[in-house]
Amino acid sequence: MYHILIVDDEPRIVNMLYEQLLDWRLVELEVYRAYSAPEALSIIESTKIHIVLTDIHMPGITGLELQAKINKLWPRCKVIFLTGYNDFDYIQQAMRNGAFDFILKIEEDDAIIAAVNKALTSLQNEMVLEQYMYRAEQQLQAARPMLQKEYLWSLLQGEMPRSQVTSERFQELYFPLTRHAKVMLVAGRIDQWPDGTRPTDKSLLHYALENIAVEYLDSTKHMICSFPTSNFVWFIQPKNNKGEIGEAEWRACVTFVQGTMSDIQSTYEKLMKLPISLSVSSAAVDWLDVPVQYVKLQQSLWMGLGPGDGIIVSEQDSQSLHGGGGAHGMGRIKQEVVLHLRKVKQLQTCLESGDKEPFAELYKEITELAHSCLANSDYHPYVIELQHALIAAYLSHINQSELMQTLSERMNMEPLLGKRCFQSWEEAETYFTKLADLLFSVKGHEQRNRTGRILTSVNQYIEQHLADNLSLDVLADLVALHPAYLSRLYKQSMGMRLSDYIKTVRLNKAKELLVHTHLKIHEVAVQVGFETSYYFSKVFKKEMLLTPQEYRERHVN
């Protein structure tokens, strides 16, 4: 969709050009009119304009002065000047100031359309991929630290698809760590914040901790990430640019990191007067196992050893304290449960956005995990926790969408409302599957109904206000949508352009008035929204292959 503004202090010229451009069907255009430079300024100050057709000679503010203001507001706007035979000096100045083209006011339709089409082509060429890729690369460099942090946070939370944990992705984000090697994790937290600590102060204290850690871990490759709360994670690999990292190198790296943690802890507490707690991996893990490893380290911090603040714990310490890592300890399956409890929130997001396939994939993961937990009676409480998490996600979505009454008419909602308990996981799984199918069906139906109501409102307004301004902006305001989105929605749903529908309704009403009233041709034109009888006759003949008068004579008995 392109916006074109026509500016001239002669209404006849403005209206003629307006009608010519409206009749041009090759490109989606929204055409604006201004009968003075001040009126044009009020339009360009509130609306992005892509092309301006303007007279050079206008009272008050000249076309050249208007051009300068346009250049400031919309530097990419193409200004085409409407000129007379004696405007050569003005044309030279306008071209020096960046004018795109000029056309004589007496030019035929084809010349005017050619100039506009040339401007459109220039706009499109300026948007070539190379330019945008270059700008995107510049922005990417500035945003890279944040993108790295978001990637690692998603990985830690178990939200990163396996297909995205690749060497190519690491290279794109300029990670100093390598994907083909394992990685060692240290999870930590700042235990206490002084009273009255502001968010900006917390950020500074996190940066201070990062700087201390970087200095102590200088003999390793590492990435250090602090997160919005008090938490932070360090990702560490041995410095090795020769290829594979051997077991001896890993043992040395793990020993070094574990031995260095107390130095980092004491230095930070001494300089910043803040206690930190650290949980250190006992070995390196594959990147795909990072989410589970992070849960293990977090659990070590939650459970603690000795005093509540300033602890340092390794996996061996944690496993020894809590019964080992076997069938009766914190086995891997329990960390998987923690990760999937976090993912349940993603199910709610899928329900809200109507993404059925991602929902089904994630829901399958959760149900398979539940079946794994059922195989061991020690894990049965985790199945109950998953079940309640699913209830909370479904119920939250249903309440926010105000669908409780609608769903209650088609399905028993008592299990969600705590009025009845599931007798088994199998019963719960069947219930949640059925409820999801119903939610997606209802959501799709609601979306179609809402779209239908919006387009019906637009069509009714058009039919009842044919003589009024039916610009895309007016119709979009009517239904509280962006003009570009309304245009796309209308075409997708109705199979025709909105402007074509307006023209069809106007012509149908015009045919009715021509046959059943004695209105003159120019009166019919005004009543159906054509500003001049000339343009009305031109459009009518093009569509009906008859002039309005010929149509009347043929159909009136």
C-alpha positions, -999 to 999 in steps of 0.1 A, spaced: 0 0 0 14 34 -11 2 68 0 2 96 -27 -6 132 -20 -18 157 -47 -12 194 -39 -24 223 -61 -43 255 -54 -64 247 -85 -91 223 -73 -98 212 -109 -63 199 -114 -63 182 -80 -96 164 -86 -86 154 -121 -54 138 -109 -72 122 -80 -97 106 -103 -69 94 -127 -50 77 -98 -81 62 -83 -88 46 -116 -53 31 -118 -56 -6 -107 -20 -19 -110 -9 -9 -75 -27 -5 -41 -29 33 -36 -44 56 -10 -47 90 -26 -48 122 -5 -57 157 -17 -47 191 -6 -57 225 -21 -29 245 -5 6 239 9 -5 244 46 -32 218 41 -6 195 26 17 200 56 -11 190 80 -14 157 61 23 149 58 28 156 95 3 129 105 6 104 76 35 88 59 35 98 23 54 80 -4 49 102 -34 38 139 -37 25 155 -68 27 192 -62 25 225 -81 56 247 -80 36 280 -78 13 283 -48 4 313 -26 20 315 8 43 285 7 57 275 -27 62 240 -39 99 243 -34 94 253 2 70 224 7 96 201 -9 121 211 18 97 203 46 88 170 30 124 161 28 128 166 65 98 146 75 99 118 49 134 117 33 125 88 10 94 105 -3 94 111 -41 84 146 -50 70 151 -86 64 187 -96 35 199 -117 49 226 -140 41 250 -168 62 258 -199 81 287 -182 92 270 -151 127 259 -163 146 278 -136 124 265 -108 128 230 -122 165 232 -120 164 243 -84 139 216 -75 160 189 -91 191 201 -72 170 199 -40 162 162 -47 130 164 -67 123 131 -83 106 142 -116 84 169 -132 54 167 -155 36 194 -174 1 201 -162 -12 196 -197 3 161 -200 -20 132 -209 -30 105 -184 -3 81 -197 25 105 -189 12 111 -153 8 74 -146 43 68 -161 58 94 -137 41 78 -107 50 43 -118 86 54 -121 85 68 -86 70 36 -73 97 15 -90 124 37 -74 109 32 -40 109 -5 -45 145 -6 -57 156 14 -26 142 -14 -5 164 -41 -20 176 -68 3 213 -58 3 205 -24 19 183 -39 46 207 -67 53 235 -42 58 214 -22 82 203 -53 100 239 -64 104 247 -31 120 218 -34 144 226 -70 151 261 -61 162 246 -36 187 220 -61 199 243 -91 200 250 -92 237 212 -92 244 206 -118 217 233 -140 233 217 -136 267 182 -144 254 195 -175 236 213 -188 266 183 -181 289 160 -200 265 185 -229 265 187 -230 303 149 -230 305 146 -259 281 127 -238 256 153 -238 228 145 -263 200 172 -289 195 175 -278 159 187 -244 171 215 -258 192 240 -259 164 275 -247 155 260 -224 129 238 -207 155 268 -203 178 288 -187 150 259 -163 141 258 -151 177 296 -149 179 298 -172 209 334 -176 222 325 -212 231 322 -241 207 292 -263 201 311 -295 193 328 -295 228 310 -301 261 305 -273 286 308 -268 323 282 -248 343 284 -227 374 250 -214 387 249 -187 413 229 -160 430 235 -128 449 220 -138 482 211 -104 496 205 -69 483 209 -39 506 176 -23 515 165 3 489 187 -12 461 174 2 427 172 -19 395 201 2 380 222 -5 411 215 -42 408 227 -41 372 259 -24 382 266 -50 409 260 -78 384 285 -62 360 310 -59 389 306 -96 396 311 -104 359 343 -84 358 357 -102 388 348 -136 373 363 -127 339 396 -119 356 397 -151 376 385 -173 347 409 -157 322 427 -191 316 394 -206 303 369 -198 275 337 -186 291 305 -167 288 289 -150 318 252 -142 319 233 -124 346 195 -125 346 167 -102 358 166 -117 393 196 -123 415 207 -153 394 237 -157 371 252 -186 351 288 -191 339 294 -213 308 330 -226 308 353 -246 284 391 -252 285 411 -229 262 420 -252 234 422 -240 198 438 -273 185 407 -294 182 393 -321 205 394 -314 243 408 -345 260 396 -359 293 428 -347 310 421 -312 300 386 -314 312 397 -328 346 422 -299 349 395 -274 339 370 -287 365 396 -287 392 406 -252 384 371 -239 383 361 -256 416 392 -243 433 387 -207 420 351 -203 432 360 -194 468 384 -167 455 357 -152 434 332 -154 463 355 -138 488 367 -110 464 332 -100 456 321 -100 492 351 -80 502 347 -54 474 309 -52 471 299 -62 506 275 -87 492 273 -125 498 270 -148 468 263 -185 466 277 -208 439 268 -243 426 295 -259 405 293 -288 380 314 -318 388 318 -325 351 311 -311 316 279 -320 298 267 -318 262 249 -286 253 216 -305 248 219 -315 285 224 -280 297 188 -275 308 188 -306 331 222 -297 344 211 -262 353 181 -275 372 205 -298 392 226 -268 401 196 -247 410 183 -274 432 216 -275 450 213 -238 457 177 -241 469 185 -270 493 218 -254 505 245 -266 528 253 -250 561 245 -212 565 219 -199 541 242 -173 525 276 -175 508 275 -213 501 296 -231 475 283 -265 466 292 -291 439 271 -318 424 288 -345 446 280 -325 477 244 -322 467 240 -358 458 256 -369 490 234 -347 511 201 -357 494 206 -394 490 227 -398 458 217 -397 422 201 -431 418 165 -444 420 159 -428 454 178 -395 448 173 -366 425 174 -387 393 173 -371 359 136 -377 355 129 -352 383 149 -325 366 129 -332 334 97 -327 354 110 -293 366 118 -283 330 84 -294 317 66 -276 345 82 -245 331 71 -255 296 34 -258 306 32 -220 304 41 -224 267 10 -245 263 -11 -215 274 7 -193 249 -1 -218 221 -37 -218 231 -38 -180 231 -22 -177 197 -41 -206 181 -8 -225 173 -22 -261 172 9 -280 160 34 -266 185 8 -272 212 4 -309 202 42 -314 201 47 -299 236 17 -317 250 30 -350 237 63 -344 255 45 -337 288 23 -367 286 52 -390 277 70 -377 308 40 -383 329 39 -420 318 76 -423 326 69 -410 361 40 -435 366 65 -463 361 81 -455 395 59 -449 426 85 -425 440 76 -401 411 38 -403 414 37 -369 432 53 -353 401 24 -366 380 0 -348 403 21 -316 400 20 -318 362 -17 -324 363 -23 -293 385 0 -272 363 -21 -282 332 -53 -273 351 -38 -239 359 -27 -232 323 -61 -242 308 -81 -224 334 -60 -192 330 -66 -192 292 -103 -199 296 -108 -171 321 -88 -146 301 -107 -155 269 -140 -154 288 -149 -188 274 -161 -205 306 -198 -202 297 -193 -213 261 -173 -243 271 -196 -253 299 -224 -258 274 -203 -284 256 -181 -301 282 -180 -308 319 -158 -281 335 -159 -295 371 -123 -310 370 -109 -275 362 -129 -259 389 -118 -283 416 -153 -299 420 -142 -333 408 -108 -351 409 -94 -373 381 -93 -410 391 -61 -416 370 -36 -399 348 -52 -416 318 -85 -400 326 -68 -366 330 -49 -370 297 -81 -378 278 -98 -348 294 -70 -324 286 -68 -336 250 -105 -332 244 -105 -298 260 -76 -286 238 -95 -297 207 -126 -279 218 -106 -247 226 -89 -246 192 -123 -252 175 -140 -225 195 -112 -201 190 -112 -206 152 -150 -202 152 -148 -170 172 -121 -156 150 -142 -162 119 -172 -147 135 -153 -116 146 -138 -112 112 -173 -115 97 -187 -89 121 -160 -65 112 -164 -69 75 -202 -67 77 -198 -34 96 -176 -21 69 -199 -32 41 -230 -17 58 -212 16 64 -202 17 27 -238 10 16 -252 37 39 -226 64 32 -220 62 -5 -219 100 -9 -194 104 19 -156 100 22 -150 62 21 -112 63 23 -93 34 38 -84 56 68 -120 64 75 -131 27 73 -102 15 93 -110 40 121 -146 27 120 -135 -8 131 -104 2 150 -79 -15 127 -47 -3 109 -56 7 73 -30 -17 58 -43 -46 79 -79 -39 70 -70 -38 33 -53 -72 36 -80 -87 58 -107 -76 34 -90 -90 3 -82 -123 20 -117 -128 34 -138 -114 6 -117 -123 -24 -117 -87 -37 -101 -54 -30 -120 -30 -7 -118 -3 -33 -134 -26 -59 -163 -33 -36 -169 4 -30 -169 10 -68 -193 -20 -73 -218 -7 -47 -216 28 -61 -222 17 -96 -251 -6 -86 -267 23 -67 -261 45 -97 -279 20 -121 -308 20 -97 -310 58 -96 -307 61 -134 -336 37 -140 -360 46 -111 -355 84 -107 -354 115 -128 -321 128 -113 -297 143 -137 -265 125 -144 -244 149 -123 -269 145 -94 -266 107 -96 -228 110 -96 -229 131 -64 -254 108 -46 -232 77 -51 -199 94 -42 -183 105 -75 -171 141 -73 -175 149 -109 -199 137 -136 -170 134 -159 -152 108 -137 -185 91 -130 -193 87 -167 -157 75 -174 -159 48 -147 -195 38 -156 -187 33 -193 -156 14 -185 -175 -11 -164 -209 -12 -182 -197 -5 -218 -224 22 -219 -225 58 -208 -250 66 -179 -273 82 -204 -272 52 -227 -279 29 -198 -309 50 -188 -323 51 -223 -319 13 -227 -335 3 -194 -363 29 -189 -395 19 -207 
